[in-house]
């Protein structure tokens, strides 16, 4: 499991590793119509160099703190 804290409506997309399994992600996407959640998955998958469909938001779909599971 990966813990992610998300900041939406940022000036640019970025990711910062804050712990062994935790990240802070800033995205330009809005927190509306799943835009930010989709962008978070995209940013994290690119950072971890894994396919986007390997990541699943386990909890926090509507909150800034999320638990993301990696499906093998």
PDB file of N, CA, C, O and CB in Angstrom:
ATOM      1  N   UNK A   1       0.836  -1.194   0.000  1.00  0.00           N
ATOM      2  CA  UNK A   1       0.000   0.000   0.000  1.00  0.00           C
ATOM      3  C   UNK A   1       0.876   1.251   0.000  1.00  0.00           C
ATOM      4  O   UNK A   1       1.929   1.303   0.636  1.00  0.00           O
ATOM      5  CB  UNK A   1      -0.949   0.002   1.220  1.00  0.00           C
ATOM      6  N   UNK A   2       0.415   2.232  -0.719  1.00  0.00           N
ATOM      7  CA  UNK A   2       1.114   3.510  -0.812  1.00  0.00           C
ATOM      8  C   UNK A   2       0.192   4.589  -0.270  1.00  0.00           C
ATOM      9  O   UNK A   2      -0.978   4.662  -0.647  1.00  0.00           O
ATOM     10  CB  UNK A   2       1.546   3.823  -2.285  1.00  0.00           C
ATOM     11  N   UNK A   3       0.719   5.426   0.613  1.00  0.00           N
ATOM     12  CA  UNK A   3      -0.042   6.562   1.138  1.00  0.00           C
ATOM     13  C   UNK A   3       0.291   7.796   0.307  1.00  0.00           C
ATOM     14  O   UNK A   3       1.458   8.111   0.077  1.00  0.00           O
ATOM     15  CB  UNK A   3       0.273   6.807   2.651  1.00  0.00           C
ATOM     16  N   UNK A   4      -0.747   8.481  -0.133  1.00  0.00           N
ATOM     17  CA  UNK A   4      -0.551   9.663  -0.979  1.00  0.00           C
ATOM     18  C   UNK A   4      -1.360  10.821  -0.414  1.00  0.00           C
ATOM     19  O   UNK A   4      -2.531  10.671  -0.064  1.00  0.00           O
ATOM     20  CB  UNK A   4      -0.961   9.374  -2.455  1.00  0.00           C
ATOM     21  N   UNK A   5      -0.714  11.978  -0.335  1.00  0.00           N
ATOM     22  CA  UNK A   5      -1.403  13.220  -0.007  1.00  0.00           C
ATOM     23  C   UNK A   5      -1.439  14.044  -1.289  1.00  0.00           C
ATOM     24  O   UNK A   5      -0.411  14.244  -1.935  1.00  0.00           O
ATOM     25  CB  UNK A   5      -0.691  14.001   1.176  1.00  0.00           C
ATOM     26  N   UNK A   6      -2.620  14.517  -1.652  1.00  0.00           N
ATOM     27  CA  UNK A   6      -2.811  15.185  -2.941  1.00  0.00           C
ATOM     28  C   UNK A   6      -3.163  16.656  -2.745  1.00  0.00           C
ATOM     29  O   UNK A   6      -3.971  17.009  -1.886  1.00  0.00           O
ATOM     30  CB  UNK A   6      -3.909  14.483  -3.753  1.00  0.00           C
ATOM     31  N   UNK A   7      -2.544  17.498  -3.556  1.00  0.00           N
ATOM     32  CA  UNK A   7      -2.912  18.909  -3.625  1.00  0.00           C
ATOM     33  C   UNK A   7      -3.364  19.164  -5.058  1.00  0.00           C
ATOM     34  O   UNK A   7      -2.594  18.988  -6.003  1.00  0.00           O
ATOM     35  CB  UNK A   7      -1.709  19.861  -3.207  1.00  0.00           C
ATOM     36  N   UNK A   8      -4.605  19.575  -5.209  1.00  0.00           N
ATOM     37  CA  UNK A   8      -5.149  19.843  -6.541  1.00  0.00           C
ATOM     38  C   UNK A   8      -4.994  21.315  -6.900  1.00  0.00           C
ATOM     39  O   UNK A   8      -4.652  22.138  -6.050  1.00  0.00           O
ATOM     40  CB  UNK A   8      -6.629  19.432  -6.613  1.00  0.00           C
ATOM     41  N   UNK A   9      -5.242  21.636  -8.143  1.00  0.00           N
ATOM     42  CA  UNK A   9      -5.157  23.012  -8.662  1.00  0.00           C
ATOM     43  C   UNK A   9      -3.788  23.635  -8.430  1.00  0.00           C
ATOM     44  O   UNK A   9      -3.684  24.837  -8.184  1.00  0.00           O
ATOM     45  CB  UNK A   9      -6.224  23.883  -8.014  1.00  0.00           C
ATOM     46  N   UNK A  10      -2.735  22.823  -8.506  1.00  0.00           N
ATOM     47  CA  UNK A  10      -1.369  23.322  -8.320  1.00  0.00           C
ATOM     48  C   UNK A  10      -0.882  23.997  -9.604  1.00  0.00           C
ATOM     49  O   UNK A  10      -1.523  23.890 -10.649  1.00  0.00           O
ATOM     50  CB  UNK A  10      -0.410  22.165  -7.917  1.00  0.00           C
ATOM     51  N   UNK A  11       0.243  24.685  -9.520  1.00  0.00           N
ATOM     52  CA  UNK A  11       0.791  25.352 -10.695  1.00  0.00           C
ATOM     53  C   UNK A  11       1.388  24.358 -11.679  1.00  0.00           C
ATOM     54  O   UNK A  11       1.415  24.607 -12.885  1.00  0.00           O
ATOM     55  CB  UNK A  11       1.844  26.363 -10.281  1.00  0.00           C
ATOM     56  N   UNK A  12       1.875  23.211 -11.155  1.00  0.00           N
ATOM     57  CA  UNK A  12       2.444  22.186 -12.024  1.00  0.00           C
ATOM     58  C   UNK A  12       2.244  20.816 -11.394  1.00  0.00           C
ATOM     59  O   UNK A  12       1.968  20.716 -10.198  1.00  0.00           O
ATOM     60  CB  UNK A  12       3.946  22.452 -12.285  1.00  0.00           C
ATOM     61  N   UNK A  13       2.380  19.768 -12.185  1.00  0.00           N
ATOM     62  CA  UNK A  13       2.305  18.401 -11.689  1.00  0.00           C
ATOM     63  C   UNK A  13       3.662  18.032 -11.101  1.00  0.00           C
ATOM     64  O   UNK A  13       4.696  18.243 -11.735  1.00  0.00           O
ATOM     65  CB  UNK A  13       1.890  17.406 -12.821  1.00  0.00           C
ATOM     66  N   UNK A  14       3.658  17.480  -9.890  1.00  0.00           N
ATOM     67  CA  UNK A  14       4.909  17.068  -9.269  1.00  0.00           C
ATOM     68  C   UNK A  14       4.657  15.960  -8.256  1.00  0.00           C
ATOM     69  O   UNK A  14       3.534  15.760  -7.793  1.00  0.00           O
ATOM     70  CB  UNK A  14       5.598  18.262  -8.596  1.00  0.00           C
ATOM     71  N   UNK A  15       5.733  15.244  -7.924  1.00  0.00           N
ATOM     72  CA  UNK A  15       5.651  14.179  -6.930  1.00  0.00           C
ATOM     73  C   UNK A  15       6.892  14.260  -6.045  1.00  0.00           C
ATOM     74  O   UNK A  15       8.003  14.500  -6.519  1.00  0.00           O
ATOM     75  CB  UNK A  15       5.530  12.768  -7.612  1.00  0.00           C
ATOM     76  N   UNK A  16       6.674  14.057  -4.754  1.00  0.00           N
ATOM     77  CA  UNK A  16       7.756  14.105  -3.779  1.00  0.00           C
ATOM     78  C   UNK A  16       7.610  12.910  -2.852  1.00  0.00           C
ATOM     79  O   UNK A  16       6.553  12.702  -2.257  1.00  0.00           O
ATOM     80  CB  UNK A  16       7.745  15.446  -2.976  1.00  0.00           C
ATOM     81  N   UNK A  17       8.674  12.124  -2.732  1.00  0.00           N
ATOM     82  CA  UNK A  17       8.646  10.971  -1.828  1.00  0.00           C
ATOM     83  C   UNK A  17       8.876  11.495  -0.415  1.00  0.00           C
ATOM     84  O   UNK A  17       9.883  12.151  -0.147  1.00  0.00           O
ATOM     85  CB  UNK A  17       9.731   9.889  -2.224  1.00  0.00           C
ATOM     86  N   UNK A  18       7.934  11.203   0.495  1.00  0.00           N
ATOM     87  CA  UNK A  18       8.017  11.718   1.859  1.00  0.00           C
ATOM     88  C   UNK A  18       8.319  10.635   2.882  1.00  0.00           C
ATOM     89  O   UNK A  18       8.535  10.938   4.056  1.00  0.00           O
ATOM     90  CB  UNK A  18       6.733  12.406   2.223  1.00  0.00           C
ATOM     91  N   UNK A  19       8.338   9.387   2.457  1.00  0.00           N
ATOM     92  CA  UNK A  19       8.629   8.258   3.339  1.00  0.00           C
ATOM     93  C   UNK A  19       8.799   7.011   2.508  1.00  0.00           C
ATOM     94  O   UNK A  19       8.761   7.066   1.278  1.00  0.00           O
ATOM     95  CB  UNK A  19       7.514   8.064   4.389  1.00  0.00           C
ATOM     96  N   UNK A  20       8.986   5.885   3.170  1.00  0.00           N
ATOM     97  CA  UNK A  20       9.220   4.637   2.447  1.00  0.00           C
ATOM     98  C   UNK A  20       8.076   4.302   1.495  1.00  0.00           C
ATOM     99  O   UNK A  20       8.312   3.901   0.355  1.00  0.00           O
ATOM    100  CB  UNK A  20       9.421   3.497   3.429  1.00  0.00           C
ATOM    101  N   UNK A  21       6.843   4.464   1.957  1.00  0.00           N
ATOM    102  CA  UNK A  21       5.665   4.170   1.126  1.00  0.00           C
ATOM    103  C   UNK A  21       4.706   5.349   1.093  1.00  0.00           C
ATOM    104  O   UNK A  21       3.493   5.158   1.009  1.00  0.00           O
ATOM    105  CB  UNK A  21       4.938   2.925   1.646  1.00  0.00           C
ATOM    106  N   UNK A  22       5.231   6.552   1.158  1.00  0.00           N
ATOM    107  CA  UNK A  22       4.343   7.715   1.140  1.00  0.00           C
ATOM    108  C   UNK A  22       4.883   8.795   0.203  1.00  0.00           C
ATOM    109  O   UNK A  22       6.090   8.993   0.064  1.00  0.00           O
ATOM    110  CB  UNK A  22       4.171   8.282   2.561  1.00  0.00           C
ATOM    111  N   UNK A  23       3.931   9.484  -0.433  1.00  0.00           N
ATOM    112  CA  UNK A  23       4.265  10.506  -1.417  1.00  0.00           C
ATOM    113  C   UNK A  23       3.339  11.700  -1.263  1.00  0.00           C
ATOM    114  O   UNK A  23       2.219  11.582  -0.767  1.00  0.00           O
ATOM    115  CB  UNK A  23       4.177   9.940  -2.843  1.00  0.00           C
ATOM    116  N   UNK A  24       3.834  12.856  -1.702  1.00  0.00           N
ATOM    117  CA  UNK A  24       2.988  14.043  -1.828  1.00  0.00           C
ATOM    118  C   UNK A  24       2.933  14.348  -3.320  1.00  0.00           C
ATOM    119  O   UNK A  24       3.965  14.519  -3.968  1.00  0.00           O
ATOM    120  CB  UNK A  24       3.546  15.284  -0.981  1.00  0.00           C
ATOM    121  N   UNK A  25       1.725  14.414  -3.853  1.00  0.00           N
ATOM    122  CA  UNK A  25       1.539  14.682  -5.281  1.00  0.00           C
ATOM    123  C   UNK A  25       0.752  15.973  -5.440  1.00  0.00           C
ATOM    124  O   UNK A  25      -0.300  16.162  -4.829  1.00  0.00           O
ATOM    125  CB  UNK A  25       0.809  13.498  -5.989  1.00  0.00           C
ATOM    126  N   UNK A  26       1.288  16.856  -6.276  1.00  0.00           N
ATOM    127  CA  UNK A  26       0.581  18.082  -6.638  1.00  0.00           C
ATOM    128  C   UNK A  26       0.196  17.956  -8.108  1.00  0.00           C
ATOM    129  O   UNK A  26       1.000  17.539  -8.942  1.00  0.00           O
ATOM    130  CB  UNK A  26       1.463  19.370  -6.376  1.00  0.00           C
ATOM    131  N   UNK A  27      -1.039  18.323  -8.405  1.00  0.00           N
ATOM    132  CA  UNK A  27      -1.506  18.218  -9.783  1.00  0.00           C
ATOM    133  C   UNK A  27      -2.284  19.461 -10.198  1.00  0.00           C
ATOM    134  O   UNK A  27      -2.961  20.093  -9.386  1.00  0.00           O
ATOM    135  CB  UNK A  27      -2.374  16.974  -9.955  1.00  0.00           C
ATOM    136  N   UNK A  28      -2.173  19.791 -11.466  1.00  0.00           N
ATOM    137  CA  UNK A  28      -2.928  20.921 -12.018  1.00  0.00           C
ATOM    138  C   UNK A  28      -4.403  20.576 -12.167  1.00  0.00           C
ATOM    139  O   UNK A  28      -5.240  21.466 -12.314  1.00  0.00           O
ATOM    140  CB  UNK A  28      -2.351  21.340 -13.372  1.00  0.00           C
ATOM    141  N   UNK A  29      -4.721  19.284 -12.131  1.00  0.00           N
ATOM    142  CA  UNK A  29      -6.103  18.836 -12.331  1.00  0.00           C
ATOM    143  C   UNK A  29      -7.009  19.310 -11.190  1.00  0.00           C
ATOM    144  O   UNK A  29      -6.564  19.510 -10.059  1.00  0.00           O
ATOM    145  CB  UNK A  29      -6.155  17.300 -12.442  1.00  0.00           C
ATOM    146  N   UNK A  30      -8.271  19.481 -11.516  1.00  0.00           N
ATOM    147  CA  UNK A  30      -9.277  19.886 -10.529  1.00  0.00           C
ATOM    148  C   UNK A  30      -9.814  18.669  -9.798  1.00  0.00           C
ATOM    149  O   UNK A  30      -9.793  17.554 -10.319  1.00  0.00           O
ATOM    150  CB  UNK A  30     -10.431  20.656 -11.204  1.00  0.00           C
ATOM    151  N   UNK A  31     -10.288  18.894  -8.604  1.00  0.00           N
ATOM    152  CA  UNK A  31     -10.892  17.813  -7.815  1.00  0.00           C
ATOM    153  C   UNK A  31     -12.368  17.692  -8.187  1.00  0.00           C
ATOM    154  O   UNK A  31     -13.247  17.796  -7.331  1.00  0.00           O
ATOM    155  CB  UNK A  31     -10.726  18.075  -6.279  1.00  0.00           C
ATOM    156  N   UNK A  32     -12.622  17.473  -9.450  1.00  0.00           N
ATOM    157  CA  UNK A  32     -13.990  17.379  -9.938  1.00  0.00           C
ATOM    158  C   UNK A  32     -14.045  16.311 -11.022  1.00  0.00           C
ATOM    159  O   UNK A  32     -13.139  16.209 -11.849  1.00  0.00           O
ATOM    160  CB  UNK A  32     -14.495  18.751 -10.478  1.00  0.00           C
ATOM    161  N   UNK A  33     -15.103  15.524 -11.014  1.00  0.00           N
ATOM    162  CA  UNK A  33     -15.316  14.493 -12.032  1.00  0.00           C
ATOM    163  C   UNK A  33     -14.135  13.532 -12.164  1.00  0.00           C
ATOM    164  O   UNK A  33     -13.814  13.094 -13.268  1.00  0.00           O
ATOM    165  CB  UNK A  33     -15.586  15.143 -13.368  1.00  0.00           C
ATOM    166  N   UNK A  34     -13.489  13.204 -11.044  1.00  0.00           N
ATOM    167  CA  UNK A  34     -12.380  12.239 -11.005  1.00  0.00           C
ATOM    168  C   UNK A  34     -11.122  12.710 -11.731  1.00  0.00           C
ATOM    169  O   UNK A  34     -10.186  11.926 -11.889  1.00  0.00           O
ATOM    170  CB  UNK A  34     -12.828  10.938 -11.602  1.00  0.00           C
ATOM    171  N   UNK A  35     -11.072  13.965 -12.177  1.00  0.00           N
ATOM    172  CA  UNK A  35      -9.906  14.470 -12.905  1.00  0.00           C
ATOM    173  C   UNK A  35      -8.628  14.301 -12.094  1.00  0.00           C
ATOM    174  O   UNK A  35      -7.637  13.769 -12.594  1.00  0.00           O
ATOM    175  CB  UNK A  35     -10.101  15.940 -13.266  1.00  0.00           C
ATOM    176  N   UNK A  36      -8.649  14.753 -10.843  1.00  0.00           N
ATOM    177  CA  UNK A  36      -7.450  14.701 -10.007  1.00  0.00           C
ATOM    178  C   UNK A  36      -7.051  13.262  -9.704  1.00  0.00           C
ATOM    179  O   UNK A  36      -5.862  12.942  -9.738  1.00  0.00           O
ATOM    180  CB  UNK A  36      -7.677  15.466  -8.703  1.00  0.00           C
ATOM    181  N   UNK A  37      -8.000  12.395  -9.411  1.00  0.00           N
ATOM    182  CA  UNK A  37      -7.680  10.998  -9.116  1.00  0.00           C
ATOM    183  C   UNK A  37      -7.011  10.319 -10.306  1.00  0.00           C
ATOM    184  O   UNK A  37      -6.040   9.582 -10.135  1.00  0.00           O
ATOM    185  CB  UNK A  37      -8.945  10.234  -8.722  1.00  0.00           C
ATOM    186  N   UNK A  38      -7.515  10.558 -11.488  1.00  0.00           N
ATOM    187  CA  UNK A  38      -6.914   9.971 -12.692  1.00  0.00           C
ATOM    188  C   UNK A  38      -5.501  10.499 -12.919  1.00  0.00           C
ATOM    189  O   UNK A  38      -4.605   9.756 -13.318  1.00  0.00           O
ATOM    190  CB  UNK A  38      -7.785  10.264 -13.920  1.00  0.00           C
ATOM    191  N   UNK A  39      -5.318  11.779 -12.662  1.00  0.00           N
ATOM    192  CA  UNK A  39      -3.993  12.380 -12.841  1.00  0.00           C
ATOM    193  C   UNK A  39      -3.015  11.856 -11.791  1.00  0.00           C
ATOM    194  O   UNK A  39      -1.844  11.630 -12.096  1.00  0.00           O
ATOM    195  CB  UNK A  39      -4.081  13.918 -12.764  1.00  0.00           C
ATOM    196  N   UNK A  40      -3.484  11.660 -10.559  1.00  0.00           N
ATOM    197  CA  UNK A  40      -2.637  11.110  -9.495  1.00  0.00           C
ATOM    198  C   UNK A  40      -2.133   9.723  -9.892  1.00  0.00           C
ATOM    199  O   UNK A  40      -0.951   9.420  -9.728  1.00  0.00           O
ATOM    200  CB  UNK A  40      -3.416  11.039  -8.153  1.00  0.00           C
ATOM    201  N   UNK A  41      -3.020   8.888 -10.408  1.00  0.00           N
ATOM    202  CA  UNK A  41      -2.639   7.548 -10.869  1.00  0.00           C
ATOM    203  C   UNK A  41      -1.597   7.656 -11.989  1.00  0.00           C
ATOM    204  O   UNK A  41      -0.613   6.917 -12.002  1.00  0.00           O
ATOM    205  CB  UNK A  41      -3.888   6.760 -11.363  1.00  0.00           C
ATOM    206  N   UNK A  42      -1.820   8.570 -12.913  1.00  0.00           N
ATOM    207  CA  UNK A  42      -0.894   8.761 -14.031  1.00  0.00           C
ATOM    208  C   UNK A  42       0.489   9.194 -13.545  1.00  0.00           C
ATOM    209  O   UNK A  42       1.504   8.646 -13.975  1.00  0.00           O
ATOM    210  CB  UNK A  42      -1.451   9.798 -15.010  1.00  0.00           C
ATOM    211  N   UNK A  43       0.522  10.174 -12.652  1.00  0.00           N
ATOM    212  CA  UNK A  43       1.794  10.692 -12.129  1.00  0.00           C
ATOM    213  C   UNK A  43       2.539   9.606 -11.359  1.00  0.00           C
ATOM    214  O   UNK A  43       3.740   9.418 -11.554  1.00  0.00           O
ATOM    215  CB  UNK A  43       1.550  11.918 -11.218  1.00  0.00           C
ATOM    216  N   UNK A  44       1.835   8.893 -10.490  1.00  0.00           N
ATOM    217  CA  UNK A  44       2.460   7.853  -9.674  1.00  0.00           C
ATOM    218  C   UNK A  44       2.962   6.691 -10.538  1.00  0.00           C
ATOM    219  O   UNK A  44       4.056   6.177 -10.306  1.00  0.00           O
ATOM    220  CB  UNK A  44       1.466   7.337  -8.624  1.00  0.00           C
ATOM    221  N   UNK A  45       2.180   6.283 -11.516  1.00  0.00           N
ATOM    222  CA  UNK A  45       2.595   5.189 -12.403  1.00  0.00           C
ATOM    223  C   UNK A  45       3.848   5.566 -13.191  1.00  0.00           C
ATOM    224  O   UNK A  45       4.751   4.747 -13.360  1.00  0.00           O
ATOM    225  CB  UNK A  45       1.455   4.821 -13.372  1.00  0.00           C
ATOM    226  N   UNK A  46       3.897   6.792 -13.666  1.00  0.00           N
ATOM    227  CA  UNK A  46       5.070   7.257 -14.402  1.00  0.00           C
ATOM    228  C   UNK A  46       6.296   7.283 -13.483  1.00  0.00           C
ATOM    229  O   UNK A  46       7.385   6.881 -13.894  1.00  0.00           O
ATOM    230  CB  UNK A  46       4.814   8.661 -15.003  1.00  0.00           C
ATOM    231  N   UNK A  47       6.127   7.745 -12.264  1.00  0.00           N
ATOM    232  CA  UNK A  47       7.225   7.822 -11.302  1.00  0.00           C
ATOM    233  C   UNK A  47       7.750   6.429 -10.948  1.00  0.00           C
ATOM    234  O   UNK A  47       8.960   6.214 -10.875  1.00  0.00           O
ATOM    235  CB  UNK A  47       6.768   8.552 -10.031  1.00  0.00           C
ATOM    236  N   UNK A  48       6.826   5.482 -10.728  1.00  0.00           N
ATOM    237  CA  UNK A  48       7.209   4.124 -10.342  1.00  0.00           C
ATOM    238  C   UNK A  48       7.560   3.240 -11.547  1.00  0.00           C
ATOM    239  O   UNK A  48       8.016   2.108 -11.388  1.00  0.00           O
ATOM    240  CB  UNK A  48       6.085   3.483  -9.550  1.00  0.00           C
ATOM    241  N   UNK A  49       7.338   3.776 -12.752  1.00  0.00           N
ATOM    242  CA  UNK A  49       7.603   3.061 -14.004  1.00  0.00           C
ATOM    243  C   UNK A  49       6.818   1.740 -14.076  1.00  0.00           C
ATOM    244  O   UNK A  49       7.371   0.679 -14.369  1.00  0.00           O
ATOM    245  CB  UNK A  49       9.112   2.785 -14.145  1.00  0.00           C
ATOM    246  N   UNK A  50       5.531   1.845 -13.803  1.00  0.00           N
ATOM    247  CA  UNK A  50       4.616   0.704 -13.908  1.00  0.00           C
ATOM    248  C   UNK A  50       3.379   1.145 -14.694  1.00  0.00           C
ATOM    249  O   UNK A  50       3.121   2.343 -14.813  1.00  0.00           O
ATOM    250  CB  UNK A  50       4.216   0.160 -12.485  1.00  0.00           C
ATOM    251  N   UNK A  51       2.615   0.194 -15.229  1.00  0.00           N
ATOM    252  CA  UNK A  51       1.400   0.574 -15.974  1.00  0.00           C
ATOM    253  C   UNK A  51       0.347   1.205 -15.058  1.00  0.00           C
ATOM    254  O   UNK A  51       0.217   0.836 -13.891  1.00  0.00           O
ATOM    255  CB  UNK A  51       0.801  -0.659 -16.679  1.00  0.00           C
ATOM    256  N   UNK A  52      -0.393   2.158 -15.609  1.00  0.00           N
ATOM    257  CA  UNK A  52      -1.444   2.830 -14.837  1.00  0.00           C
ATOM    258  C   UNK A  52      -2.483   1.858 -14.311  1.00  0.00           C
ATOM    259  O   UNK A  52      -3.009   2.049 -13.215  1.00  0.00           O
ATOM    260  CB  UNK A  52      -2.123   3.884 -15.685  1.00  0.00           C
ATOM    261  N   UNK A  53      -2.785   0.817 -15.076  1.00  0.00           N
ATOM    262  CA  UNK A  53      -3.824  -0.112 -14.649  1.00  0.00           C
ATOM    263  C   UNK A  53      -3.354  -1.039 -13.516  1.00  0.00           C
ATOM    264  O   UNK A  53      -4.124  -1.877 -13.048  1.00  0.00           O
ATOM    265  CB  UNK A  53      -4.285  -0.940 -15.834  1.00  0.00           C
ATOM    266  N   UNK A  54      -2.102  -0.895 -13.077  1.00  0.00           N
ATOM    267  CA  UNK A  54      -1.601  -1.649 -11.921  1.00  0.00           C
ATOM    268  C   UNK A  54      -1.930  -0.950 -10.601  1.00  0.00           C
ATOM    269  O   UNK A  54      -1.788  -1.539  -9.529  1.00  0.00           O
ATOM    270  CB  UNK A  54      -0.089  -1.848 -12.037  1.00  0.00           C
ATOM    271  N   UNK A  55      -2.365   0.297 -10.682  1.00  0.00           N
ATOM    272  CA  UNK A  55      -2.652   1.088  -9.480  1.00  0.00           C
ATOM    273  C   UNK A  55      -4.155   1.207  -9.265  1.00  0.00           C
ATOM    274  O   UNK A  55      -4.919   1.390 -10.214  1.00  0.00           O
ATOM    275  CB  UNK A  55      -2.018   2.490  -9.586  1.00  0.00           C
ATOM    276  N   UNK A  56      -4.566   1.101  -8.014  1.00  0.00           N
ATOM    277  CA  UNK A  56      -5.980   1.154  -7.648  1.00  0.00           C
ATOM    278  C   UNK A  56      -6.134   1.957  -6.367  1.00  0.00           C
ATOM    279  O   UNK A  56      -5.464   1.666  -5.376  1.00  0.00           O
ATOM    280  CB  UNK A  56      -6.568  -0.273  -7.475  1.00  0.00           C
ATOM    281  N   UNK A  57      -7.002   2.962  -6.367  1.00  0.00           N
ATOM    282  CA  UNK A  57      -7.248   3.761  -5.158  1.00  0.00           C
ATOM    283  C   UNK A  57      -8.137   2.942  -4.230  1.00  0.00           C
ATOM    284  O   UNK A  57      -9.329   2.771  -4.487  1.00  0.00           O
ATOM    285  CB  UNK A  57      -7.915   5.150  -5.504  1.00  0.00           C
ATOM    286  N   UNK A  58      -7.551   2.443  -3.159  1.00  0.00           N
ATOM    287  CA  UNK A  58      -8.243   1.569  -2.204  1.00  0.00           C
ATOM    288  C   UNK A  58      -9.163   2.388  -1.301  1.00  0.00           C
ATOM    289  O   UNK A  58     -10.286   1.970  -1.018  1.00  0.00           O
ATOM    290  CB  UNK A  58      -7.223   0.779  -1.351  1.00  0.00           C
ATOM    291  N   UNK A  59      -8.693   3.552  -0.848  1.00  0.00           N
ATOM    292  CA  UNK A  59      -9.537   4.422  -0.025  1.00  0.00           C
ATOM    293  C   UNK A  59      -9.123   5.874  -0.235  1.00  0.00           C
ATOM    294  O   UNK A  59      -8.004   6.158  -0.663  1.00  0.00           O
ATOM    295  CB  UNK A  59      -9.437   4.037   1.480  1.00  0.00           C
ATOM    296  N   UNK A  60     -10.037   6.783   0.071  1.00  0.00           N
ATOM    297  CA  UNK A  60      -9.769   8.201  -0.067  1.00  0.00           C
ATOM    298  C   UNK A  60     -10.135   8.768  -1.417  1.00  0.00           C
ATOM    299  O   UNK A  60      -9.589   9.790  -1.833  1.00  0.00           O
ATOM    300  CB  UNK A  60      -8.349   8.459   0.194  1.00  0.00           C
ATOM    301  N   UNK A  61     -11.045   8.124  -2.101  1.00  0.00           N
ATOM    302  CA  UNK A  61     -11.429   8.553  -3.445  1.00  0.00           C
ATOM    303  C   UNK A  61     -11.880  10.014  -3.474  1.00  0.00           C
ATOM    304  O   UNK A  61     -11.659  10.717  -4.460  1.00  0.00           O
ATOM    305  CB  UNK A  61     -12.540   7.661  -3.979  1.00  0.00           C
ATOM    306  N   UNK A  62     -12.511  10.464  -2.389  1.00  0.00           N
ATOM    307  CA  UNK A  62     -13.029  11.833  -2.359  1.00  0.00           C
ATOM    308  C   UNK A  62     -12.276  12.727  -1.379  1.00  0.00           C
ATOM    309  O   UNK A  62     -12.767  13.794  -1.012  1.00  0.00           O
ATOM    310  CB  UNK A  62     -14.495  11.819  -2.002  1.00  0.00           C
ATOM    311  N   UNK A  63     -11.085  12.297  -0.953  1.00  0.00           N
ATOM    312  CA  UNK A  63     -10.313  13.041   0.041  1.00  0.00           C
ATOM    313  C   UNK A  63      -8.891  13.256  -0.441  1.00  0.00           C
ATOM    314  O   UNK A  63      -8.444  12.603  -1.384  1.00  0.00           O
ATOM    315  CB  UNK A  63     -10.311  12.307   1.386  1.00  0.00           C
ATOM    316  N   UNK A  64      -8.178  14.172   0.207  1.00  0.00           N
ATOM    317  CA  UNK A  64      -6.814  14.454  -0.233  1.00  0.00           C
ATOM    318  C   UNK A  64      -5.823  13.386   0.218  1.00  0.00           C
ATOM    319  O   UNK A  64      -4.752  13.263  -0.376  1.00  0.00           O
ATOM    320  CB  UNK A  64      -6.375  15.803   0.286  1.00  0.00           C
ATOM    321  N   UNK A  65      -6.150  12.616   1.246  1.00  0.00           N
ATOM    322  CA  UNK A  65      -5.306  11.503   1.676  1.00  0.00           C
ATOM    323  C   UNK A  65      -5.870  10.215   1.069  1.00  0.00           C
ATOM    324  O   UNK A  65      -7.050   9.903   1.231  1.00  0.00           O
ATOM    325  CB  UNK A  65      -5.237  11.410   3.247  1.00  0.00           C
ATOM    326  N   UNK A  66      -5.009   9.478   0.370  1.00  0.00           N
ATOM    327  CA  UNK A  66      -5.443   8.291  -0.342  1.00  0.00           C
ATOM    328  C   UNK A  66      -4.538   7.109  -0.025  1.00  0.00           C
ATOM    329  O   UNK A  66      -3.348   7.281   0.237  1.00  0.00           O
ATOM    330  CB  UNK A  66      -5.468   8.551  -1.842  1.00  0.00           C
ATOM    331  N   UNK A  67      -5.106   5.914  -0.049  1.00  0.00           N
ATOM    332  CA  UNK A  67      -4.337   4.678   0.014  1.00  0.00           C
ATOM    333  C   UNK A  67      -4.431   4.047  -1.360  1.00  0.00           C
ATOM    334  O   UNK A  67      -5.524   3.797  -1.867  1.00  0.00           O
ATOM    335  CB  UNK A  67      -4.862   3.703   1.143  1.00  0.00           C
ATOM    336  N   UNK A  68      -3.278   3.792  -1.960  1.00  0.00           N
ATOM    337  CA  UNK A  68      -3.251   3.239  -3.299  1.00  0.00           C
ATOM    338  C   UNK A  68      -2.581   1.875  -3.258  1.00  0.00           C
ATOM    339  O   UNK A  68      -1.508   1.701  -2.680  1.00  0.00           O
ATOM    340  CB  UNK A  68      -2.520   4.185  -4.275  1.00  0.00           C
ATOM    341  N   UNK A  69      -3.243   0.913  -3.888  1.00  0.00           N
ATOM    342  CA  UNK A  69      -2.752  -0.457  -3.919  1.00  0.00           C
ATOM    343  C   UNK A  69      -2.116  -0.728  -5.279  1.00  0.00           C
ATOM    344  O   UNK A  69      -2.610  -0.279  -6.313  1.00  0.00           O
ATOM    345  CB  UNK A  69      -3.898  -1.467  -3.631  1.00  0.00           C
ATOM    346  N   UNK A  70      -1.014  -1.469  -5.256  1.00  0.00           N
ATOM    347  CA  UNK A  70      -0.384  -1.906  -6.496  1.00  0.00           C
ATOM    348  C   UNK A  70      -0.820  -3.328  -6.769  1.00  0.00           C
ATOM    349  O   UNK A  70      -0.551  -4.231  -5.978  1.00  0.00           O
ATOM    350  CB  UNK A  70       1.168  -1.802  -6.419  1.00  0.00           C
ATOM    351  N   UNK A  71      -1.503  -3.528  -7.902  1.00  0.00           N
ATOM    352  CA  UNK A  71      -1.942  -4.875  -8.302  1.00  0.00           C
ATOM    353  C   UNK A  71      -0.849  -5.495  -9.163  1.00  0.00           C
ATOM    354  O   UNK A  71      -0.350  -4.867 -10.097  1.00  0.00           O
ATOM    355  CB  UNK A  71      -3.314  -4.830  -9.079  1.00  0.00           C
ATOM    356  N   UNK A  72      -0.492  -6.703  -8.850  1.00  0.00           N
ATOM    357  CA  UNK A  72       0.568  -7.403  -9.602  1.00  0.00           C
ATOM    358  C   UNK A  72      -0.023  -8.177 -10.744  1.00  0.00           C
ATOM    359  O   UNK A  72       0.706  -8.829 -11.491  1.00  0.00           O
ATOM    360  CB  UNK A  72       1.363  -8.346  -8.691  1.00  0.00           C
TER     361      UNK A  72
END
